[in-house]
Amino acid sequence: MSVSEQPPAAAGGAQEAPAAAPAGPAAEIAAGYAFEGAALDLGALLWDGACHPDAPIRIPLPVLNRHGLVAGATGTGKTKTLQLIAEQLSANGVPVFLADIKGDVSGVAAPGEDGEKVRERAAQVGQEWRATGFPCEFYGLGGTGPGIPVRATVTSFGPVLLSKVLQLNQTQEQSLGLIFHYADSKGLELVDLKDLRAVVAFLVSDVGKAELKGIGGLSTVTAGVILRSITAFEQQGAGNFFGEPEFDTSEFLRTAADGRGIVSVLELPAVQDKPQLFSTFLMWMLADLFNDLPEVGDLEKPKLVFFFDEAHLLFKGASKPFLESITQTVRLIRSKGIGVFFVTQTPKDVPSDVLAQLGNRVQHALRAFTPDDAKALKATVRTFPNSPYDLEEVLTGLGTGEAVITVLSEKGAPTPVAATRLRAPESLMGPIDAAALDAAVKGSPLYGRYAEAVDRESAYEKLTAEQRAAEAAALEAAAAKDAEKAQKEGAARAPKPEPSLAEQVVGSGMFKSLARSIGTQLGREISRSIFGTARRKR
């Protein structure tokens, strides 16, 4: 349910009172958000049961590359918060990437619908609401579902990310790294999954086993696990996500002709039953940007803000090397001008090393219906700076479209914790219709570049060609051997020529009888002559 569909609720669940000028702690909180430079308007301060439109809660534009977290229970308004921030970033010329898990973010491309609830929310927070659509591009993983196909080659995906999505253990991950190393050294391009399968099968064949003998080899059991994982992965329809043309992630950094940042929306409803796949693919996109972009340091505004939805799926069951890679990417990508916001249910879903890198926090309501919920609530409260609020009470009493916020100031210091009623998005709070989405996709200048898959010669074709050549050579050798054998057998069956007169005499019975009658002595002389032994003198 959108913020416009909810009755106003005060922080902590108290009855809302007429707003007065903030004083005391409320005034101190408001002063912490009085920035001088460009900033995004998130909403208005909630204090003591009242919303204060004259105390805006904002986030400085330059610190959005310091990363952030948007968290909260299901149905508390996280998606609308993403939409609200994305709109303002676009208006300030900053490109945005959004993952659309449920299919309801596409409305950012269309103007919102005016109504009583929207006007009421706008009045509460001091917002001059105006229906506005924003420039968008729509993408889909491998062409599954609507959107320009986004593909990656197996080589660029790499063994660490692929191990995560194939759910391999550490030993199997190391073996997969060995397979990638061999393919790279032999010039066997791993473009799609059939290339990877071909290389694995080759390395455990009689011919291929010797190739890795000097660096440890590949066990048949491990190879079998990897091959079965690849097969199961393909049966889920994931084969289309790997291939060419590979998507150039710099496409996400574009701005529209009017100077607004383009909002790139990755449509994921068709693959929402494959959570590890899309979460790992999001990580590939981020890692690819990290590898390609130059160091720029702190900028007046980020080059791109990347919203990583359903982030808990990325970290679930992750290996230590995988977590280390994520932590390093998040830590260093800030200096490339990229801001990353992780979107999940509770901060504890994000590893502490990653959480420590997230300077901007928007925490929606949490529930405490079970002992585990209560434990998660206490853990969340401990992640915030000291505050005059009773955060446990506030976090369980927030309404939809309200959040507890702390961000980094222009000087890089945390702002005071502020309970906030968020502004209403100005674009459509829901999906655009299928026909409009299809027209937007096919009308994009990128569609012709990425729509059609290309299957060029790579590892599979090369190994298949070598195997066929080896089989042909073996067949040719076998044919030559059979021909030689047949020639010998034919010579043995050929009719013998007529014997000469001498041969007839020697072969006659009379001659044989005579030879026997000569006795043993001549036989011995002949034998000795044949075996090379000298006759003794008498």
C-alpha positions in Angstrom: 0.0 0.0 0.0 1.4 3.4 -0.9 1.9 6.3 1.4 -1.0 8.1 -0.2 -3.3 5.3 0.8 -2.6 5.5 4.5 -4.0 7.7 7.2 -1.4 9.9 8.8 0.3 8.4 11.8 2.5 10.0 14.4 5.8 8.4 15.5 5.3 6.1 18.4 1.6 5.7 17.5 0.4 8.8 19.5 -2.5 10.9 18.3 -1.2 13.7 15.9 -1.3 17.2 17.4 -1.3 20.5 15.6 2.3 21.3 14.6 4.1 24.1 16.4 7.6 25.4 15.8 10.1 22.8 16.9 11.8 23.5 20.2 14.2 21.8 22.6 15.5 18.5 21.2 13.3 18.8 18.1 14.9 22.1 17.3 18.4 20.6 17.7 17.4 17.7 15.4 16.0 20.1 12.8 19.2 22.2 12.9 21.2 19.0 12.1 19.5 18.9 8.7 19.9 22.6 7.7 22.4 22.0 4.9 23.7 24.8 2.7 24.3 22.9 -0.5 22.2 20.8 -2.8 20.2 18.2 -0.9 17.3 15.8 -1.4 14.1 16.4 0.6 13.0 13.2 2.3 10.2 14.5 4.5 9.3 16.4 7.6 10.3 15.9 11.3 8.0 13.9 13.6 8.2 14.8 17.2 6.0 14.3 20.2 3.0 13.2 18.1 3.2 16.1 15.6 4.6 16.5 12.0 6.7 19.7 11.5 6.6 20.8 7.9 9.0 23.7 8.7 11.6 21.1 9.8 12.6 19.3 6.6 14.7 16.2 6.8 17.2 16.2 4.0 20.2 14.4 2.7 23.1 16.3 1.0 23.6 15.3 -2.6 27.5 15.0 -2.3 27.3 12.3 0.4 25.1 9.9 -1.5 28.2 8.1 -2.7 28.8 7.2 1.0 26.2 4.5 0.6 23.1 3.8 2.6 20.6 1.3 3.9 16.8 1.3 3.5 15.3 -1.2 5.9 11.9 -2.2 7.3 9.3 -4.8 7.5 7.2 -5.9 4.5 4.6 -3.3 3.6 6.1 -0.3 5.4 6.9 1.7 2.3 10.5 0.8 1.4 9.7 0.7 -2.3 8.1 4.1 -2.3 11.1 5.5 -0.5 13.3 4.2 -3.3 11.0 5.8 -5.8 11.1 9.1 -3.9 14.9 9.2 -3.8 15.2 8.1 -7.4 13.0 10.9 -8.6 15.0 13.6 -6.9 18.3 12.1 -8.0 17.1 12.1 -11.6 15.9 15.7 -11.3 19.4 16.6 -10.1 21.1 15.0 -13.1 22.2 11.8 -11.3 21.5 8.5 -13.0 19.9 5.8 -10.9 19.7 2.0 -11.0 16.6 0.3 -9.4 15.9 -3.4 -9.2 12.1 -4.0 -9.6 11.5 -7.2 -7.8 7.7 -7.1 -7.7 7.1 -5.2 -10.9 5.7 -2.0 -9.3 8.6 0.4 -9.8 8.0 1.0 -13.6 5.6 3.8 -12.6 8.5 6.1 -12.1 8.3 6.7 -15.9 4.8 8.1 -15.7 3.3 11.1 -13.9 1.6 10.3 -10.6 -2.1 10.5 -10.0 -3.4 13.4 -8.0 -5.9 12.7 -5.2 -7.0 13.7 -1.8 -4.6 11.4 0.0 -1.6 12.8 -2.0 -2.6 16.4 -1.3 -3.1 15.6 2.4 0.4 14.0 2.6 1.9 16.9 0.7 0.4 19.5 3.1 1.6 17.6 6.1 5.2 17.6 5.0 5.3 21.0 3.3 5.6 19.5 -0.2 4.7 21.3 -3.4 3.5 18.1 -5.2 3.4 18.0 -9.0 2.7 14.9 -11.1 5.9 14.2 -13.0 7.3 11.2 -15.0 11.1 10.6 -15.3 13.3 9.3 -18.1 13.6 5.5 -17.8 15.2 2.5 -19.4 13.8 -1.0 -18.7 16.0 -4.1 -18.6 15.5 -7.8 -18.1 17.9 -10.5 -17.2 18.8 -12.4 -20.4 15.6 -11.3 -22.1 13.4 -13.1 -19.5 10.4 -10.9 -19.0 10.0 -7.4 -20.4 13.1 -5.2 -20.9 16.3 -4.9 -22.9 18.2 -8.1 -22.4 21.1 -7.9 -19.9 23.6 -10.7 -20.4 27.1 -11.4 -19.0 29.7 -13.8 -20.2 30.7 -16.6 -17.8 34.3 -15.3 -17.9 33.4 -11.8 -16.8 31.0 -13.2 -14.1 34.0 -15.0 -12.7 34.4 -18.1 -10.4 33.5 -16.4 -7.1 30.2 -15.0 -8.2 29.4 -18.1 -10.2 30.1 -20.3 -7.2 27.6 -18.3 -5.2 24.9 -18.7 -7.7 25.6 -22.4 -8.2 25.7 -22.9 -4.4 29.1 -24.5 -4.4 31.2 -25.0 -1.2 34.7 -23.6 -0.7 36.5 -26.6 -2.1 34.3 -26.7 -5.2 34.7 -22.9 -5.6 38.5 -23.3 -5.6 38.2 -26.0 -8.2 36.0 -23.7 -10.3 38.7 -21.1 -10.1 41.2 -23.6 -11.4 39.0 -24.3 -14.3 38.7 -20.6 -15.1 42.5 -20.3 -14.9 43.0 -23.1 -17.3 40.5 -21.7 -19.8 42.2 -18.3 -19.7 45.6 -19.7 -20.2 44.5 -21.8 -23.2 42.5 -19.1 -24.8 39.2 -20.9 -24.3 36.6 -18.2 -24.1 33.9 -19.0 -21.5 30.9 -17.1 -23.0 28.0 -19.2 -21.9 27.3 -22.3 -19.7 27.9 -24.8 -22.5 31.4 -23.5 -22.8 32.0 -24.0 -19.1 30.5 -27.5 -19.2 32.7 -28.4 -22.1 35.9 -27.3 -20.3 35.0 -29.2 -17.1 34.2 -32.4 -19.1 37.5 -32.1 -21.0 39.6 -31.7 -17.8 38.3 -35.0 -16.4 38.6 -36.9 -19.7 41.5 -39.3 -20.4 43.0 -36.7 -22.7 42.5 -33.7 -20.4 43.5 -35.1 -17.0 47.2 -34.4 -17.6 46.5 -30.7 -18.3 46.0 -29.8 -14.6 48.3 -32.5 -13.1 51.0 -30.0 -12.3 48.7 -27.6 -10.3 46.6 -30.1 -8.4 44.2 -31.5 -10.9 40.4 -31.7 -10.8 38.8 -34.6 -9.1 36.1 -36.4 -10.9 33.7 -36.1 -7.9 34.1 -32.3 -7.8 33.7 -32.0 -11.5 30.5 -34.1 -11.2 29.1 -31.7 -8.6 29.9 -28.7 -10.7 28.4 -30.2 -13.9 25.2 -31.2 -12.0 24.9 -27.7 -10.6 25.3 -26.2 -14.0 22.6 -28.5 -15.4 20.2 -27.7 -12.6 20.9 -24.0 -13.1 20.1 -24.3 -16.8 16.9 -26.2 -16.1 15.7 -23.2 -14.1 16.0 -21.2 -17.3 19.2 -19.4 -16.3 21.1 -20.3 -19.5 19.8 -17.2 -21.3 21.5 -14.9 -18.7 25.0 -15.9 -19.9 26.1 -15.0 -23.4 26.7 -12.2 -25.8 26.4 -9.4 -26.6 27.5 -8.7 -23.1 25.8 -5.7 -21.5 28.0 -2.6 -21.0 27.2 -1.4 -17.5 28.3 2.1 -18.4 24.9 2.4 -20.1 23.6 3.0 -16.5 25.6 6.3 -16.3 23.7 8.1 -19.0 21.6 11.3 -18.7 18.6 12.4 -20.8 18.7 15.2 -23.3 17.1 17.6 -20.7 19.9 16.9 -18.3 18.0 14.6 -15.9 19.5 11.4 -14.9 18.1 8.2 -16.6 16.5 5.8 -14.1 17.5 2.3 -15.1 14.9 -0.2 -14.0 15.8 -3.9 -14.0 12.5 -5.8 -14.3 12.7 -9.0 -12.2 9.2 -10.3 -11.6 9.8 -13.1 -14.1 12.8 -14.4 -12.1 11.7 -13.5 -8.5 11.6 -17.3 -7.8 15.4 -17.3 -8.5 16.5 -14.9 -5.7 20.2 -16.0 -5.7 20.4 -15.5 -9.4 19.2 -11.9 -9.5 21.0 -10.9 -6.3 24.3 -12.3 -7.6 23.7 -10.6 -11.0 23.2 -7.3 -9.2 26.6 -7.8 -7.6 28.1 -8.6 -11.0 26.8 -5.2 -12.3 28.3 -3.4 -9.3 31.6 -5.2 -9.6 31.8 -4.5 -13.3 31.2 -0.8 -12.7 33.9 -0.9 -10.1 36.4 -2.5 -12.5 35.8 -0.1 -15.3 35.4 3.4 -13.7 38.4 5.6 -12.9 39.1 7.1 -9.4 37.4 10.5 -9.0 37.3 11.1 -5.3 34.5 13.2 -3.8 32.2 14.9 -6.3 29.5 17.5 -6.1 27.1 14.7 -6.9 27.5 11.0 -7.6 27.9 9.5 -11.0 25.3 6.8 -10.2 23.3 5.7 -7.2 22.6 1.9 -7.2 19.7 0.5 -5.2 20.4 -3.2 -4.2 16.9 -4.6 -3.4 16.4 -7.8 -1.4 20.0 -7.5 -0.2 19.6 -10.3 2.4 19.4 -12.8 -0.5 22.9 -11.8 -1.6 24.5 -12.5 1.8 22.5 -15.7 2.6 24.9 -18.7 2.6 27.7 -16.6 1.2 31.3 -17.9 1.4 34.0 -16.0 3.1 35.8 -15.0 -0.2 32.4 -13.8 -1.5 31.7 -11.6 1.5 35.3 -10.2 1.4 34.8 -9.3 -2.3 31.5 -7.5 -1.5 33.1 -5.6 1.4 36.0 -4.5 -0.7 33.8 -3.4 -3.6 31.5 -1.4 -1.3 34.5 0.2 0.5 36.3 1.3 -2.7 33.5 2.1 -5.2 32.8 5.3 -3.3 35.9 6.8 -4.8 34.6 5.9 -8.3 31.6 8.2 -7.7 29.1 5.3 -7.1 26.7 5.2 -4.2 25.1 1.9 -3.1 21.9 1.6 -1.1 21.1 -1.8 0.3 17.4 -2.5 0.7 16.4 -5.2 3.2 14.2 -6.0 6.1 16.6 -5.5 9.1 20.1 -4.2 9.4 21.2 -7.5 10.8 20.6 -9.0 7.3 23.8 -7.1 6.2 27.2 -8.3 7.4 28.7 -5.9 10.0 31.7 -5.1 7.7 29.4 -4.0 5.0 27.0 -2.2 7.4 29.9 -0.2 8.7 30.3 1.4 5.2 26.7 2.6 5.0 26.6 6.2 6.2 22.9 7.0 5.3 20.1 5.2 7.0 16.3 5.1 6.4 14.7 2.7 8.8 11.0 2.0 8.3 8.9 0.2 10.9 9.8 -3.1 12.5 7.5 -5.6 14.0 8.1 -7.4 17.4 5.5 -10.2 17.2 8.0 -13.0 18.2 11.1 -13.3 20.4 13.2 -13.3 17.3 11.5 -10.0 16.1 12.2 -8.4 19.5 15.8 -9.5 19.4 16.2 -8.0 15.9 14.5 -4.8 17.1 17.0 -4.4 19.9 19.9 -5.1 17.5 18.6 -2.5 15.1 18.3 0.2 17.8 22.0 -0.4 18.8 23.1 0.5 15.3 21.8 4.1 15.6 23.6 7.0 17.3 22.3 8.1 20.7 18.9 9.7 20.4 16.3 11.5 22.5 13.7 9.2 21.0 12.7 5.9 22.6 13.7 4.1 19.4 12.2 0.7 20.3 8.8 2.4 20.8 9.1 4.6 17.7 10.3 1.9 15.4 7.3 -0.3 16.3 4.8 2.6 16.0 5.8 4.1 12.7 3.1 4.1 10.0 3.5 3.3 6.3 5.6 6.0 4.7 7.3 7.0 7.9 10.9 6.2 8.9 13.7 6.9 11.3 16.5 8.6 9.5 20.1 9.5 10.1 22.5 10.6 7.3 25.9 12.1 6.9 26.2 15.8 6.9 28.1 17.8 4.4 31.1 17.5 6.7 30.8 13.7 6.9 29.4 13.6 10.5 26.2 11.7 11.3 23.1 13.8 11.7 20.8 13.5 14.7 18.3 10.6 14.5 15.0 12.0 13.1 11.6 10.3 13.0 10.3 11.4 9.6 7.1 11.5 7.6 8.2 10.9 4.1 7.1 12.9 1.0 4.8 11.4 -1.6 6.5 10.3 -4.9 5.5 12.5 -7.8 5.5 9.7 -10.3 3.0 6.9 -10.6 2.9 4.7 -7.4 2.3 1.5 -9.3 3.3 -0.2 -12.6 2.7 1.2 -16.0 0.6 -1.0 -18.3 2.2 -3.7 -20.3 1.7 -2.0 -23.7 3.4 1.2 -22.5 6.3 -0.8 -21.0 6.8 -2.8 -24.2 6.7 0.4 -26.3 9.3 2.0 -24.0 11.6 -1.1 -24.3 11.4 -1.4 -28.1 11.7 2.3 -28.6 15.0 2.5 -26.8 18.1 3.1 -28.8 19.7 0.3 -26.8 17.2 -2.3 -27.9 18.8 -3.0 -31.3 22.2 -3.3 -29.7 21.4 -6.0 -27.1 18.1 -7.6 -28.2 19.5 -10.5 -30.3 21.8 -13.1 -28.8 25.0 -13.9 -30.6 26.7 -17.4 -30.4 30.2 -17.1 -31.7 33.1 -19.6 -31.6 34.2 -20.1 -28.0 35.4 -22.9 -25.7 32.6 -25.3 -26.6 33.1 -24.9 -30.3 36.9 -25.1 -30.0 36.9 -28.2 -27.8 34.2 -29.9 -30.0 36.3 -29.2 -33.1 39.4 -30.7 -31.5 37.5 -33.7 -30.3 36.1 -34.3 -33.8 39.5 -33.9 -35.3 40.9 -36.4 -32.8 38.1 -38.8 -33.6 38.6 -38.4 -37.3 42.4 -39.1 -36.9 41.6 -42.2 -34.8 39.2 -43.4 -37.4 41.7 -42.8 -40.2 44.4 -44.7 -38.2 42.1 -47.6 -37.6 41.1 -47.6 -41.3 44.8 -47.7 -42.3 45.5 -50.5 -39.9 42.5 -52.5 -41.2 43.7 -52.0 -44.8 47.2 -53.2 -43.9 45.8 -56.3 -42.2 43.6 -57.0 -45.1 46.5 -56.7 -47.5 48.5 -59.2 -45.4 45.5 -61.6 -45.3 45.1 -61.3 -49.0 48.7 -62.1 -49.7 48.4 -65.2 -47.5 45.4 -66.4 -49.5 47.0 -65.8 -52.9 47.7 -69.1 -55.1 51.3 -70.4 -54.8 53.4 -70.5 -58.0 54.3 -73.9 -59.6 57.4 -75.4 -57.9 60.6 -75.7 -59.9 62.2 -79.0 -60.9 64.6 -78.8 -58.0 61.8 -78.0 -55.6 59.8 -81.0 -57.0 62.8 -83.3 -56.4 63.5 -82.1 -52.9 59.8 -82.4 -52.0 59.5 -85.9 -53.4 59.0 -88.9 -51.2 62.2 -90.6 -52.5 64.3 -87.6 -51.5 62.8 -87.5 -48.0 63.5 -91.2 -47.5 67.0 -90.7 -48.7 67.5 -87.8 -46.3 66.3 -89.9 -43.4 68.6 -92.8 -44.3 71.7 -90.6 -44.3 71.4 -90.7 -40.6 71.9 -88.4 -37.7 75.4 -87.3 -38.5 74.5 -85.1 -41.6 71.6 -83.7 -39.7 73.8 -82.6 -36.9 76.3 -81.0 -39.3 73.5 -79.0 -40.9 72.1 -78.0 -37.6 75.4 -76.7 -36.3 75.8 -74.7 -39.4 72.5 -73.1 -39.0 72.9 -72.1 -35.3 76.5 -71.0 -35.7 78.2 -73.4 -33.5 81.6 -74.7 -34.7 82.2 -78.4 -35.4 84.7 -80.0 -33.0 87.9 -81.4 -34.5 88.6 -85.1 -34.1 
